[in-house]
Amino acid sequence: MIMTEVGLVLALDTSTLVNVGLARGDRVLATATVADQMAHVEQLMPLVSECLDAAGVTPEDLDQLIVGVGPGPFTGLRVGVVTAQILSAVLDLPLRGVCSLDVLAAQFAGAHPGGFVVATDARRREVYWAAYTSAGVRIGDPRVSRPSDAPRLPTIGPAADLYTDQLDPVPGPRSLDPGVLATCGLTLPEAGQEPLYLRHPDAREMTRPKSVLRYQGVRR
């Protein structure tokens, strides 16, 4: 398929860190990353403004939005996806969602002769992972499991060094490159615009409180 020129692309990903990238074609214009995983809401839009200012452009100059849809923890991931959806609606721009693991795979594609695994931290002593061919083509859907349940293949990504007794870490990217997301996002498989949580959030819906009157012996 022949890709048409898309112009100015803004890319967001909050599946792990807070990442923003800005590119025109295959040229990265600006990137910004904040490692504070507890401040996605406070940091994301300032990083967007920082990248736009660095490139000397405005939101109205944008032609395309790309967002990493995870998998990732509920709250942080939701911030990036919802922000991208709002920007898409307000600026009337096309939005493409891609699997965040696919971006890491694109950063490593061709660097190893065989298949490999991309793994990120899912907490609870689990990892989000997906397996890839040496060319960076994903095999199957992303999954969440104990590290020992992932294939014993060379592993990259943020979780590669967290479970060295259960995974096989190799030299390679440990964090998502927002510049790669911005320049390659349109060539990666489309993943929709909804967050890939892969499991239910830790927060649970509150149950309806029992009536106090019942415990006071009062009939209703």
N, C-alpha and C positions, 0 to 999 in steps of 0.2 A: 504494500500500500504506500502511495506517495503522500508524504506529509506536506501540507501547505504551510507557508510562513504564518506563524501565529503572533508575531510581534512580541510585546512585552508580557512576561509571565511572572506572576507572584506565586510563590509556593510556601505553604505552611505545614508544619508537622509538630504535634505535641504528644506523640505516642511515648516518648521517653523524655528528652530534653525539650526546650522551647526553641524551635528552629524556624527561621524565615530566610528565603532565598529569592533573589530577583535576577532574571536573565532575559536576554534577547537572543533567540535562537540557541546556539551552542556557546554563547558568551555570557559568563556570569558577571553581573554588574555589581551585586552586593550580597553579602550573607551576614546573618547575625544569629548568635546562639547564647542562651542562658541555661546554665546547668542546674538552677534551682527548680527541682521538681515539685515544689509546693507553692509556686507563684506563677502558674500558667496564666491566670486571669490578669494579674497585674503587669506581666511582662510582654505578652504577645503583641498587643497593638503598639506599644512604644517601639518594639523591634521592627514592626512593619513600617512605622514612620521613619525610623532610623535608616532602613534600607532605601526607601523612596527618596529621602533627602540626600543620601550618599550618591545616588544615581542622578539626582537632579530632575526627578519626575514627580508627578502627582498621581493620586488614585485614578483620576479621569484618563490618564495615559495608558492604563493597563488594558490588555487585550484578553488575558486568560488567567484563570485561577486554578491552582493544583493543591490538593490537600492529601496528606497522608492519613489514612483512616485506621491505622493500627495494624495489628492488634496492640492493645495497651491498656493500662489501668483506666477505670471508668472516668474519674473526674478530669484528669489531665487530657485524656484523649478527646473527651467531649468538648472541651474548650476550643481546641483547634478546629474541629469539624464544624461546630456551630458558628464560629467566627467566619470561617470560609463561606458557609451558607448565607450568612447575613451580608457579607461583602458582595457575594454573587448577586443577591437580590437587589441591594441598594445601587450597585454600579451596573447592573444588567450585564453581567459577564458570564461566559460559560465556565462551569466548574467541573473538574475531573478529579475523582478520588482514586488513589492508588494504595496498594498494600505497602505499609512502611517497611516490611521485611524485604520486599522486592527492590526497594531503593538501596538497601545495604548490599543486596546480592549484586546489583548493577555496579556497585563500587568495587566488587571483588571478582566480577566475571572475567574469565580468562587467566586469572592469576594462579589457578591450581589445575592440574591435569584431570582431576576427577570431580565427582560431585562433592557438595559441601552442604552444611547446615548454617542457617542464620538463627541466632537465639537471642532473645531479649528477656529481661527480668520481669516475671509475672508476679513476684512476691509469693508469699505462702510456700516458699521452697519449690516453686514451679517456674517454668519458662514458657514463653511463646516461641514457637519455632516453625520453620518450614525448610524442606529439603529442595536443593537446586542441582541442575546439571552444571557442568563446568562453564557453560556459556551463560549461566545466570537465569536459566528458565526454571520456574517453579514447578515442582512435582507434587501435585495434590494441593489441598487447602492448608492454610495455616492452622496450627493446633496449639493447645495449652496442655501441659502435662508435667510430670516430674522429669527432671533432666535425664534420668536413667532410661526413660521411655523414648527419648529422641534417638534417631539413628546414630550409630558411632561412626560419624564421618568428620572430616576436618570442619571445625566450627569457628565462625566469626560472630561479631555482634557484641552488644553490651554485656550479655550473660556468659560469654565464652570463658571468661576468667573467674567466674563466680563458683563454678562447679567443676573444677579441673579433674576431680575423681570420677565424674560421670559423663563429662563431655571431652572432646578432643580439640582443644583450642590450638589454632595456628595463627601466625602473624597475618594481620589483616585489619580491616576497619572495625572499630569498636563503637563508633557512633555514626548516626546518619548525617550525611553531608547535604545541607540544604541547597547547595549549588547543583549537586547531581539531581536532586528532586526537581529543581526548576528547569534544568536543561534536558533531562531525560524523562520527566514525568509523562509526557504525551506519548512516549514510545513504550511505556510499561502497560501491562494489562489493566484495564479499567476495573475498579473494585466497587463502584457505586459511591454513594455519598453518605452512607450511614456508618457509624463507628463499628469496627470489628472488636467487640468486647470479648467474645468467645466464652464468657461465663458471666453469671449474674454479679452485679455490684455488691460490695460489702454492705452498703446501706440497705436496710429493709423497710418496707412500708409499715407504718405504725398500725397496730390493730386498734379496733374501736375500744375505748376505755369502758369498763363496766360501770354501770350506774352506781353512784354513791348511795342513792336512796335504797337500793337493794340491800346494802349492808347495814342500813339503819332500821331495817324492819318495816319500811314504808312501802305499801303496795301502790302501784301506779295505775 
